[in-house]
């Protein structure tokens, strides 16, 4: 799993794009934790339902 800079674990991951080509993993985070995170200004957008990172 993937860990964000604040130390939170991704809640799920998914594949996007073609198989076996570069980085095709997308990691999703719990926005409830993102809303209260001190680092939210760098990655969280208000009103988002999920927070994906590629």
mmCIF file as Biopython writes it, N, C-alpha, C and O atoms, coordinates in Angstrom:
data_model
#
loop_
_atom_site.group_PDB
_atom_site.id
_atom_site.type_symbol
_atom_site.label_atom_id
_atom_site.label_alt_id
_atom_site.label_comp_id
_atom_site.label_asym_id
_atom_site.label_entity_id
_atom_site.label_seq_id
_atom_site.pdbx_PDB_ins_code
_atom_site.Cartn_x
_atom_site.Cartn_y
_atom_site.Cartn_z
_atom_site.occupancy
_atom_site.B_iso_or_equiv
_atom_site.auth_seq_id
_atom_site.auth_asym_id
_atom_site.pdbx_PDB_model_num
ATOM 1   N N  . UNK A ? 1  ? 0.832   -1.188 0.000   1.0 0.0 1  A 1 
ATOM 2   C CA . UNK A ? 1  ? 0.000   0.000  0.000   1.0 0.0 1  A 1 
ATOM 3   C C  . UNK A ? 1  ? 0.871   1.244  0.000   1.0 0.0 1  A 1 
ATOM 4   O O  . UNK A ? 1  ? 2.082   1.176  0.211   1.0 0.0 1  A 1 
ATOM 5   N N  . UNK A ? 2  ? 0.239   2.363  -0.237  1.0 0.0 2  A 1 
ATOM 6   C CA . UNK A ? 2  ? 0.920   3.645  -0.346  1.0 0.0 2  A 1 
ATOM 7   C C  . UNK A ? 2  ? 0.637   4.471  0.907   1.0 0.0 2  A 1 
ATOM 8   O O  . UNK A ? 2  ? -0.470  4.422  1.445   1.0 0.0 2  A 1 
ATOM 9   N N  . UNK A ? 3  ? 1.614   5.217  1.365   1.0 0.0 3  A 1 
ATOM 10  C CA . UNK A ? 3  ? 1.465   6.080  2.541   1.0 0.0 3  A 1 
ATOM 11  C C  . UNK A ? 3  ? 1.652   7.519  2.102   1.0 0.0 3  A 1 
ATOM 12  O O  . UNK A ? 3  ? 2.628   7.830  1.418   1.0 0.0 3  A 1 
ATOM 13  N N  . UNK A ? 4  ? 0.733   8.412  2.483   1.0 0.0 4  A 1 
ATOM 14  C CA . UNK A ? 4  ? 0.844   9.828  2.132   1.0 0.0 4  A 1 
ATOM 15  C C  . UNK A ? 4  ? 1.925   10.490 2.991   1.0 0.0 4  A 1 
ATOM 16  O O  . UNK A ? 4  ? 2.387   9.882  3.957   1.0 0.0 4  A 1 
ATOM 17  N N  . UNK A ? 5  ? 2.337   11.710 2.668   1.0 0.0 5  A 1 
ATOM 18  C CA . UNK A ? 5  ? 3.374   12.395 3.451   1.0 0.0 5  A 1 
ATOM 19  C C  . UNK A ? 5  ? 3.011   12.590 4.925   1.0 0.0 5  A 1 
ATOM 20  O O  . UNK A ? 5  ? 3.898   12.730 5.766   1.0 0.0 5  A 1 
ATOM 21  N N  . UNK A ? 6  ? 1.717   12.600 5.241   1.0 0.0 6  A 1 
ATOM 22  C CA . UNK A ? 6  ? 1.286   12.767 6.635   1.0 0.0 6  A 1 
ATOM 23  C C  . UNK A ? 6  ? 1.261   11.435 7.383   1.0 0.0 6  A 1 
ATOM 24  O O  . UNK A ? 6  ? 1.034   11.419 8.593   1.0 0.0 6  A 1 
ATOM 25  N N  . UNK A ? 7  ? 1.491   10.316 6.687   1.0 0.0 7  A 1 
ATOM 26  C CA . UNK A ? 7  ? 1.537   9.013  7.332   1.0 0.0 7  A 1 
ATOM 27  C C  . UNK A ? 7  ? 0.261   8.206  7.269   1.0 0.0 7  A 1 
ATOM 28  O O  . UNK A ? 7  ? 0.150   7.192  7.957   1.0 0.0 7  A 1 
ATOM 29  N N  . UNK A ? 8  ? -0.720  8.623  6.459   1.0 0.0 8  A 1 
ATOM 30  C CA . UNK A ? 8  ? -1.976  7.883  6.333   1.0 0.0 8  A 1 
ATOM 31  C C  . UNK A ? 8  ? -1.872  6.856  5.215   1.0 0.0 8  A 1 
ATOM 32  O O  . UNK A ? 8  ? -1.296  7.128  4.162   1.0 0.0 8  A 1 
ATOM 33  N N  . UNK A ? 9  ? -2.436  5.671  5.453   1.0 0.0 9  A 1 
ATOM 34  C CA . UNK A ? 9  ? -2.439  4.601  4.457   1.0 0.0 9  A 1 
ATOM 35  C C  . UNK A ? 9  ? -3.574  4.788  3.454   1.0 0.0 9  A 1 
ATOM 36  O O  . UNK A ? 9  ? -4.642  5.294  3.800   1.0 0.0 9  A 1 
ATOM 37  N N  . UNK A ? 10 ? -3.335  4.380  2.219   1.0 0.0 10 A 1 
ATOM 38  C CA . UNK A ? 10 ? -4.375  4.405  1.195   1.0 0.0 10 A 1 
ATOM 39  C C  . UNK A ? 10 ? -5.458  3.396  1.573   1.0 0.0 10 A 1 
ATOM 40  O O  . UNK A ? 10 ? -5.162  2.349  2.149   1.0 0.0 10 A 1 
ATOM 41  N N  . UNK A ? 11 ? -6.711  3.712  1.250   1.0 0.0 11 A 1 
ATOM 42  C CA . UNK A ? 11 ? -7.808  2.799  1.582   1.0 0.0 11 A 1 
ATOM 43  C C  . UNK A ? 11 ? -8.055  1.788  0.474   1.0 0.0 11 A 1 
ATOM 44  O O  . UNK A ? 11 ? -8.616  0.722  0.726   1.0 0.0 11 A 1 
ATOM 45  N N  . UNK A ? 12 ? -7.643  2.109  -0.759  1.0 0.0 12 A 1 
ATOM 46  C CA . UNK A ? 12 ? -7.757  1.155  -1.853  1.0 0.0 12 A 1 
ATOM 47  C C  . UNK A ? 12 ? -6.839  1.587  -2.986  1.0 0.0 12 A 1 
ATOM 48  O O  . UNK A ? 12 ? -6.338  2.711  -3.005  1.0 0.0 12 A 1 
ATOM 49  N N  . UNK A ? 13 ? -6.625  0.666  -3.939  1.0 0.0 13 A 1 
ATOM 50  C CA . UNK A ? 13 ? -5.851  0.999  -5.123  1.0 0.0 13 A 1 
ATOM 51  C C  . UNK A ? 13 ? -6.538  0.419  -6.343  1.0 0.0 13 A 1 
ATOM 52  O O  . UNK A ? 13 ? -7.292  -0.548 -6.246  1.0 0.0 13 A 1 
ATOM 53  N N  . UNK A ? 14 ? -6.272  1.016  -7.486  1.0 0.0 14 A 1 
ATOM 54  C CA . UNK A ? 14 ? -6.888  0.567  -8.728  1.0 0.0 14 A 1 
ATOM 55  C C  . UNK A ? 14 ? -5.877  0.717  -9.856  1.0 0.0 14 A 1 
ATOM 56  O O  . UNK A ? 14 ? -4.944  1.516  -9.776  1.0 0.0 14 A 1 
ATOM 57  N N  . UNK A ? 15 ? -6.083  -0.064 -10.903 1.0 0.0 15 A 1 
ATOM 58  C CA . UNK A ? 15 ? -5.234  0.039  -12.089 1.0 0.0 15 A 1 
ATOM 59  C C  . UNK A ? 15 ? -5.937  0.891  -13.129 1.0 0.0 15 A 1 
ATOM 60  O O  . UNK A ? 15 ? -7.155  0.825  -13.291 1.0 0.0 15 A 1 
ATOM 61  N N  . UNK A ? 16 ? -5.142  1.698  -13.835 1.0 0.0 16 A 1 
ATOM 62  C CA . UNK A ? 16 ? -5.673  2.482  -14.937 1.0 0.0 16 A 1 
ATOM 63  C C  . UNK A ? 16 ? -4.726  2.378  -16.111 1.0 0.0 16 A 1 
ATOM 64  O O  . UNK A ? 16 ? -3.527  2.176  -15.923 1.0 0.0 16 A 1 
ATOM 65  N N  . UNK A ? 17 ? -5.236  2.509  -17.299 1.0 0.0 17 A 1 
ATOM 66  C CA . UNK A ? 17 ? -4.404  2.454  -18.489 1.0 0.0 17 A 1 
ATOM 67  C C  . UNK A ? 17 ? -4.093  1.040  -18.926 1.0 0.0 17 A 1 
ATOM 68  O O  . UNK A ? 17 ? -4.765  0.085  -18.535 1.0 0.0 17 A 1 
ATOM 69  N N  . UNK A ? 18 ? -3.064  0.925  -19.741 1.0 0.0 18 A 1 
ATOM 70  C CA . UNK A ? 18 ? -2.684  -0.369 -20.286 1.0 0.0 18 A 1 
ATOM 71  C C  . UNK A ? 18 ? -1.911  -1.199 -19.273 1.0 0.0 18 A 1 
ATOM 72  O O  . UNK A ? 18 ? -1.272  -0.661 -18.369 1.0 0.0 18 A 1 
ATOM 73  N N  . UNK A ? 19 ? -1.977  -2.511 -19.435 1.0 0.0 19 A 1 
ATOM 74  C CA . UNK A ? 19 ? -1.249  -3.403 -18.545 1.0 0.0 19 A 1 
ATOM 75  C C  . UNK A ? 19 ? 0.247   -3.322 -18.821 1.0 0.0 19 A 1 
ATOM 76  O O  . UNK A ? 19 ? 0.670   -3.143 -19.963 1.0 0.0 19 A 1 
ATOM 77  N N  . UNK A ? 20 ? 1.035   -3.454 -17.771 1.0 0.0 20 A 1 
ATOM 78  C CA . UNK A ? 20 ? 2.491   -3.528 -17.852 1.0 0.0 20 A 1 
ATOM 79  C C  . UNK A ? 20 ? 3.131   -2.331 -18.555 1.0 0.0 20 A 1 
ATOM 80  O O  . UNK A ? 20 ? 4.193   -2.469 -19.162 1.0 0.0 20 A 1 
ATOM 81  N N  . UNK A ? 21 ? 2.501   -1.167 -18.479 1.0 0.0 21 A 1 
ATOM 82  C CA . UNK A ? 21 ? 3.070   0.023  -19.097 1.0 0.0 21 A 1 
ATOM 83  C C  . UNK A ? 21 ? 3.212   1.101  -18.031 1.0 0.0 21 A 1 
ATOM 84  O O  . UNK A ? 21 ? 2.217   1.677  -17.591 1.0 0.0 21 A 1 
ATOM 85  N N  . UNK A ? 22 ? 4.444   1.374  -17.615 1.0 0.0 22 A 1 
ATOM 86  C CA . UNK A ? 22 ? 4.704   2.453  -16.674 1.0 0.0 22 A 1 
ATOM 87  C C  . UNK A ? 22 ? 3.942   2.340  -15.373 1.0 0.0 22 A 1 
ATOM 88  O O  . UNK A ? 22 ? 3.645   1.243  -14.900 1.0 0.0 22 A 1 
ATOM 89  N N  . UNK A ? 23 ? 3.632   3.482  -14.804 1.0 0.0 23 A 1 
ATOM 90  C CA . UNK A ? 23 ? 2.923   3.540  -13.525 1.0 0.0 23 A 1 
ATOM 91  C C  . UNK A ? 23 ? 1.427   3.636  -13.785 1.0 0.0 23 A 1 
ATOM 92  O O  . UNK A ? 23 ? 0.926   4.688  -14.184 1.0 0.0 23 A 1 
ATOM 93  N N  . UNK A ? 24 ? 0.726   2.550  -13.562 1.0 0.0 24 A 1 
ATOM 94  C CA . UNK A ? 24 ? -0.710  2.537  -13.809 1.0 0.0 24 A 1 
ATOM 95  C C  . UNK A ? 24 ? -1.513  2.302  -12.539 1.0 0.0 24 A 1 
ATOM 96  O O  . UNK A ? 24 ? -2.702  1.995  -12.620 1.0 0.0 24 A 1 
ATOM 97  N N  . UNK A ? 25 ? -0.901  2.437  -11.372 1.0 0.0 25 A 1 
ATOM 98  C CA . UNK A ? 25 ? -1.604  2.276  -10.103 1.0 0.0 25 A 1 
ATOM 99  C C  . UNK A ? 25 ? -2.104  3.644  -9.610  1.0 0.0 25 A 1 
ATOM 100 O O  . UNK A ? 25 ? -1.376  4.635  -9.670  1.0 0.0 25 A 1 
ATOM 101 N N  . UNK A ? 26 ? -3.333  3.685  -9.132  1.0 0.0 26 A 1 
ATOM 102 C CA . UNK A ? 26 ? -3.893  4.883  -8.518  1.0 0.0 26 A 1 
ATOM 103 C C  . UNK A ? 26 ? -4.299  4.503  -7.105  1.0 0.0 26 A 1 
ATOM 104 O O  . UNK A ? 26 ? -5.003  3.513  -6.907  1.0 0.0 26 A 1 
ATOM 105 N N  . UNK A ? 27 ? -3.866  5.276  -6.128  1.0 0.0 27 A 1 
ATOM 106 C CA . UNK A ? 27 ? -4.165  5.021  -4.717  1.0 0.0 27 A 1 
ATOM 107 C C  . UNK A ? 27 ? -5.180  6.046  -4.230  1.0 0.0 27 A 1 
ATOM 108 O O  . UNK A ? 27 ? -5.073  7.231  -4.547  1.0 0.0 27 A 1 
ATOM 109 N N  . UNK A ? 28 ? -6.166  5.590  -3.460  1.0 0.0 28 A 1 
ATOM 110 C CA . UNK A ? 28 ? -7.229  6.456  -2.955  1.0 0.0 28 A 1 
ATOM 111 C C  . UNK A ? 28 ? -7.130  6.563  -1.441  1.0 0.0 28 A 1 
ATOM 112 O O  . UNK A ? 28 ? -6.814  5.591  -0.755  1.0 0.0 28 A 1 
ATOM 113 N N  . UNK A ? 29 ? -7.405  7.765  -0.926  1.0 0.0 29 A 1 
ATOM 114 C CA . UNK A ? 29 ? -7.304  8.041  0.496   1.0 0.0 29 A 1 
ATOM 115 C C  . UNK A ? 29 ? -8.642  8.488  1.060   1.0 0.0 29 A 1 
ATOM 116 O O  . UNK A ? 29 ? -9.506  8.975  0.330   1.0 0.0 29 A 1 
ATOM 117 N N  . UNK A ? 30 ? -8.804  8.317  2.362   1.0 0.0 30 A 1 
ATOM 118 C CA . UNK A ? 30 ? -10.014 8.714  3.078   1.0 0.0 30 A 1 
ATOM 119 C C  . UNK A ? 30 ? -10.014 10.232 3.247   1.0 0.0 30 A 1 
ATOM 120 O O  . UNK A ? 30 ? -9.146  10.775 3.931   1.0 0.0 30 A 1 
ATOM 121 N N  . UNK A ? 31 ? -10.982 10.927 2.629   1.0 0.0 31 A 1 
ATOM 122 C CA . UNK A ? 31 ? -11.002 12.390 2.696   1.0 0.0 31 A 1 
ATOM 123 C C  . UNK A ? 31 ? -11.360 12.905 4.091   1.0 0.0 31 A 1 
ATOM 124 O O  . UNK A ? 31 ? -11.096 14.067 4.400   1.0 0.0 31 A 1 
ATOM 125 N N  . UNK A ? 32 ? -11.951 12.069 4.930   1.0 0.0 32 A 1 
ATOM 126 C CA . UNK A ? 32 ? -12.224 12.502 6.304   1.0 0.0 32 A 1 
ATOM 127 C C  . UNK A ? 32 ? -10.912 12.806 7.025   1.0 0.0 32 A 1 
ATOM 128 O O  . UNK A ? 32 ? -10.839 13.755 7.805   1.0 0.0 32 A 1 
ATOM 129 N N  . UNK A ? 33 ? -9.891  12.016 6.771   1.0 0.0 33 A 1 
ATOM 130 C CA . UNK A ? 33 ? -8.574  12.281 7.352   1.0 0.0 33 A 1 
ATOM 131 C C  . UNK A ? 33 ? -7.914  13.468 6.673   1.0 0.0 33 A 1 
ATOM 132 O O  . UNK A ? 33 ? -7.228  14.254 7.326   1.0 0.0 33 A 1 
ATOM 133 N N  . UNK A ? 34 ? -8.114  13.607 5.365   1.0 0.0 34 A 1 
ATOM 134 C CA . UNK A ? 34 ? -7.516  14.707 4.607   1.0 0.0 34 A 1 
ATOM 135 C C  . UNK A ? 34 ? -8.062  16.066 5.049   1.0 0.0 34 A 1 
ATOM 136 O O  . UNK A ? 34 ? -7.336  17.060 5.048   1.0 0.0 34 A 1 
ATOM 137 N N  . UNK A ? 35 ? -9.325  16.105 5.420   1.0 0.0 35 A 1 
ATOM 138 C CA . UNK A ? 35 ? -9.941  17.379 5.824   1.0 0.0 35 A 1 
ATOM 139 C C  . UNK A ? 35 ? -9.305  17.965 7.079   1.0 0.0 35 A 1 
ATOM 140 O O  . UNK A ? 35 ? -9.272  19.184 7.244   1.0 0.0 35 A 1 
ATOM 141 N N  . UNK A ? 36 ? -8.804  17.117 7.955   1.0 0.0 36 A 1 
ATOM 142 C CA . UNK A ? 36 ? -8.222  17.598 9.208   1.0 0.0 36 A 1 
ATOM 143 C C  . UNK A ? 36 ? -6.695  17.544 9.206   1.0 0.0 36 A 1 
ATOM 144 O O  . UNK A ? 36 ? -6.064  17.868 10.212  1.0 0.0 36 A 1 
ATOM 145 N N  . UNK A ? 37 ? -6.105  17.143 8.103   1.0 0.0 37 A 1 
ATOM 146 C CA . UNK A ? 37 ? -4.654  16.985 8.008   1.0 0.0 37 A 1 
ATOM 147 C C  . UNK A ? 37 ? -3.964  18.349 7.945   1.0 0.0 37 A 1 
ATOM 148 O O  . UNK A ? 37 ? -4.452  19.251 7.265   1.0 0.0 37 A 1 
ATOM 149 N N  . UNK A ? 38 ? -2.836  18.512 8.644   1.0 0.0 38 A 1 
ATOM 150 C CA . UNK A ? 38 ? -2.112  19.791 8.580   1.0 0.0 38 A 1 
ATOM 151 C C  . UNK A ? 38 ? -1.459  20.027 7.210   1.0 0.0 38 A 1 
ATOM 152 O O  . UNK A ? 38 ? -1.082  21.158 6.903   1.0 0.0 38 A 1 
ATOM 153 N N  . UNK A ? 39 ? -1.318  18.996 6.391   1.0 0.0 39 A 1 
ATOM 154 C CA . UNK A ? 39 ? -0.714  19.141 5.062   1.0 0.0 39 A 1 
ATOM 155 C C  . UNK A ? 39 ? -1.754  19.259 3.954   1.0 0.0 39 A 1 
ATOM 156 O O  . UNK A ? 39 ? -1.404  19.168 2.777   1.0 0.0 39 A 1 
ATOM 157 N N  . UNK A ? 40 ? -3.021  19.458 4.301   1.0 0.0 40 A 1 
ATOM 158 C CA . UNK A ? 40 ? -4.101  19.448 3.317   1.0 0.0 40 A 1 
ATOM 159 C C  . UNK A ? 40 ? -3.992  20.547 2.270   1.0 0.0 40 A 1 
ATOM 160 O O  . UNK A ? 40 ? -4.517  20.379 1.169   1.0 0.0 40 A 1 
ATOM 161 N N  . UNK A ? 41 ? -3.334  21.665 2.565   1.0 0.0 41 A 1 
ATOM 162 C CA . UNK A ? 41 ? -3.217  22.752 1.598   1.0 0.0 41 A 1 
ATOM 163 C C  . UNK A ? 41 ? -2.466  22.322 0.342   1.0 0.0 41 A 1 
ATOM 164 O O  . UNK A ? 41 ? -2.665  22.901 -0.726  1.0 0.0 41 A 1 
ATOM 165 N N  . UNK A ? 42 ? -1.604  21.314 0.460   1.0 0.0 42 A 1 
ATOM 166 C CA . UNK A ? 42 ? -0.812  20.852 -0.671  1.0 0.0 42 A 1 
ATOM 167 C C  . UNK A ? 42 ? -1.521  19.830 -1.544  1.0 0.0 42 A 1 
ATOM 168 O O  . UNK A ? 42 ? -1.171  19.684 -2.715  1.0 0.0 42 A 1 
ATOM 169 N N  . UNK A ? 43 ? -2.521  19.109 -1.003  1.0 0.0 43 A 1 
ATOM 170 C CA . UNK A ? 43 ? -3.082  18.026 -1.817  1.0 0.0 43 A 1 
ATOM 171 C C  . UNK A ? 43 ? -4.602  17.903 -1.786  1.0 0.0 43 A 1 
ATOM 172 O O  . UNK A ? 43 ? -5.163  17.309 -2.707  1.0 0.0 43 A 1 
ATOM 173 N N  . UNK A ? 44 ? -5.292  18.424 -0.791  1.0 0.0 44 A 1 
ATOM 174 C CA . UNK A ? 44 ? -6.742  18.224 -0.675  1.0 0.0 44 A 1 
ATOM 175 C C  . UNK A ? 44 ? -7.501  19.404 -1.263  1.0 0.0 44 A 1 
ATOM 176 O O  . UNK A ? 44 ? -7.176  20.558 -0.984  1.0 0.0 44 A 1 
ATOM 177 N N  . UNK A ? 45 ? -8.516  19.115 -2.080  1.0 0.0 45 A 1 
ATOM 178 C CA . UNK A ? 45 ? -9.381  20.160 -2.621  1.0 0.0 45 A 1 
ATOM 179 C C  . UNK A ? 45 ? -10.734 20.060 -1.924  1.0 0.0 45 A 1 
ATOM 180 O O  . UNK A ? 45 ? -11.310 18.976 -1.836  1.0 0.0 45 A 1 
ATOM 181 N N  . UNK A ? 46 ? -11.236 21.178 -1.434  1.0 0.0 46 A 1 
ATOM 182 C CA . UNK A ? 46 ? -12.497 21.206 -0.695  1.0 0.0 46 A 1 
ATOM 183 C C  . UNK A ? 46 ? -13.638 20.643 -1.543  1.0 0.0 46 A 1 
ATOM 184 O O  . UNK A ? 46 ? -13.762 20.965 -2.725  1.0 0.0 46 A 1 
ATOM 185 N N  . UNK A ? 47 ? -14.460 19.807 -0.933  1.0 0.0 47 A 1 
ATOM 186 C CA . UNK A ? 47 ? -15.605 19.204 -1.601  1.0 0.0 47 A 1 
ATOM 187 C C  . UNK A ? 47 ? -15.307 17.894 -2.305  1.0 0.0 47 A 1 
ATOM 188 O O  . UNK A ? 47 ? -16.212 17.287 -2.877  1.0 0.0 47 A 1 
ATOM 189 N N  . UNK A ? 48 ? -14.069 17.447 -2.279  1.0 0.0 48 A 1 
ATOM 190 C CA . UNK A ? 48 ? -13.707 16.190 -2.949  1.0 0.0 48 A 1 
ATOM 191 C C  . UNK A ? 48 ? -14.303 15.003 -2.205  1.0 0.0 48 A 1 
ATOM 192 O O  . UNK A ? 48 ? -14.369 14.996 -0.975  1.0 0.0 48 A 1 
ATOM 193 N N  . UNK A ? 49 ? -14.738 13.996 -2.966  1.0 0.0 49 A 1 
ATOM 194 C CA . UNK A ? 49 ? -15.284 12.787 -2.353  1.0 0.0 49 A 1 
ATOM 195 C C  . UNK A ? 49 ? -14.206 11.730 -2.121  1.0 0.0 49 A 1 
ATOM 196 O O  . UNK A ? 49 ? -14.310 10.918 -1.202  1.0 0.0 49 A 1 
ATOM 197 N N  . UNK A ? 50 ? -13.167 11.748 -2.964  1.0 0.0 50 A 1 
ATOM 198 C CA . UNK A ? 50 ? -12.019 10.858 -2.791  1.0 0.0 50 A 1 
ATOM 199 C C  . UNK A ? 50 ? -10.763 11.651 -3.117  1.0 0.0 50 A 1 
ATOM 200 O O  . UNK A ? 50 ? -10.825 12.698 -3.762  1.0 0.0 50 A 1 
ATOM 201 N N  . UNK A ? 51 ? -9.633  11.145 -2.670  1.0 0.0 51 A 1 
ATOM 202 C CA . UNK A ? 51 ? -8.348  11.771 -2.933  1.0 0.0 51 A 1 
ATOM 203 C C  . UNK A ? 51 ? -7.456  10.750 -3.612  1.0 0.0 51 A 1 
ATOM 204 O O  . UNK A ? 51 ? -6.853  9.916  -2.938  1.0 0.0 51 A 1 
ATOM 205 N N  . UNK A ? 52 ? -7.358  10.799 -4.968  1.0 0.0 52 A 1 
ATOM 206 C CA . UNK A ? 52 ? -6.490  9.843  -5.662  1.0 0.0 52 A 1 
ATOM 207 C C  . UNK A ? 52 ? -5.068  10.390 -5.827  1.0 0.0 52 A 1 
ATOM 208 O O  . UNK A ? 52 ? -4.873  11.595 -5.982  1.0 0.0 52 A 1 
ATOM 209 N N  . UNK A ? 53 ? -4.097  9.504  -5.793  1.0 0.0 53 A 1 
ATOM 210 C CA . UNK A ? 53 ? -2.706  9.841  -6.072  1.0 0.0 53 A 1 
ATOM 211 C C  . UNK A ? 53 ? -2.164  8.797  -7.017  1.0 0.0 53 A 1 
ATOM 212 O O  . UNK A ? 53 ? -2.347  7.600  -6.798  1.0 0.0 53 A 1 
ATOM 213 N N  . UNK A ? 54 ? -1.497  9.238  -8.067  1.0 0.0 54 A 1 
ATOM 214 C CA . UNK A ? 54 ? -0.907  8.318  -9.050  1.0 0.0 54 A 1 
ATOM 215 C C  . UNK A ? 54 ? 0.534   8.109  -8.782  1.0 0.0 54 A 1 
ATOM 216 O O  . UNK A ? 54 ? 1.195   7.365  -9.507  1.0 0.0 54 A 1 
#
